[in-house]
């Protein structure tokens, strides 16, 4: 899971001598940095709410990485390590009581001390707040208590193997109880956590500004004075700003932009395999919004699985990867990455091949009038626009009339969460434990199940995967779950990205791991 650092010189990639080689892959750049300066990071979209309980976007997670630490984190090798916790959790013999210790040297950005009560309060908020995107992740936890100044005890309804991994993401972010009480629902505009940087301001669609937090327990290791995150959806514009020096880091750079950057001697590339996936979500039962039981829709896609299967059979994943992504991504047809801690054996070559004749036959059997009219919502990035155009051309041959509706990303999330769509481009940055890639999205009334999928057998497999510790048994469970999801044709997985981050050579100390986040705690300008 280590990151590769590549120098963009002479039109070809050469490993930079300042990096350290471990296991055949280069670790993050370790050049010495000076104190001072502000780093500007370009994101490919505007983050949604800056509230760890409610947030859903990868770009939001990148901002959180600068200001909201978690109980646990992952390192460059994909190993879970303590962050705000003092050690890994301990679990009782029956797997139903989990105890964790909290570090005692930390303060929130508003000066409130971190303690067990603050941790328990945040975990309860993640689990119980209406609309929480963390609710499914923490649903197996029945009670959460501060049983000492630095001790939190959680009692579970049943053994929950993914819990430590869950606490290594947004469900493990701890918010200042003082700020939560003061601002309530408006916490998103006044976020206060423990982190190397503190929130200063947000100008919607333009910038999010963070400054170095003097309360941070490791402040002497933070070199930058501040970080500014700017949403710039167009990769060409991000690249032009990197060349001019107006930006120092470009996040989620697309393959076309990476190829263009290969001739730039002043730039460096960080890349890592992805734990996530990208694809398209089909609305089969989301009539009342997230967290609600599926209802009935009258669309051809929702009524008949044969129509959904025909739609998928009209798609050629290999061609999509070559045309849109220069062959630099990997075709995919399941939710769980080969980089995952538990990886089912679904290789790219196992994905369904394009079969237009069968797709037409299925539509005829379903008795639908052709062309079947469908609207696809995509984000406004040029890359996603190209994905939509390629899909539009492919499915037309099978009998679908696919209309494209580019939609600003945060608006698209809001509309699809509410069920106001036919099909949308749906992606996930991924989690190390496979449960993090399936439960929120595929469980009936899951916190991020925007598709309205409701399948008791999928629900059973999700619950079984959470309670079984044996890796071989878990692999078998997720193999079966993947096949069941494929047969539903509700979330159609298309490809896995690589995490590409381009930075100027004046910057060092950036961390980019398999979760796709740009970590800036140790970043700075070179001496």
Secondary structure by P-SEA (a helix, b strand, c coil): cbbbbbbbcccccccccccccccccccccccccccbbbbbbbbccccccccccccccaaaaaaaaacccccbbbccccbbbbccccccccccccccbbbbbbbccccccccccccaaaaaaaaaaaccccccccccccccccccccccccbbbbbbcccccaaaaaaaccccccccaaaaaaccccccccccccccbbbcccccccbbbbcccccccccccccccbbbbbbbccaaaaaaaaaaccccccccccaaaaaaacccccbbbbbbbbccbbbbbbbccccccccccbbbbcccccccaaaaaaaaaaccaaaaaaacccccbbbbcccccccccccccccccccccccaaaaaaaaaaacccccbbbbbbbcccaaaaaaaaaaaaaacccccbbbbbbccaaaaaaaaaacccccccccccccccccccccccccccccccccccccaaaaaaaaaaaccccaaaaaaaaaaaaaaaaaaccccccccccbbbbbcccccccccccccccccccccccc
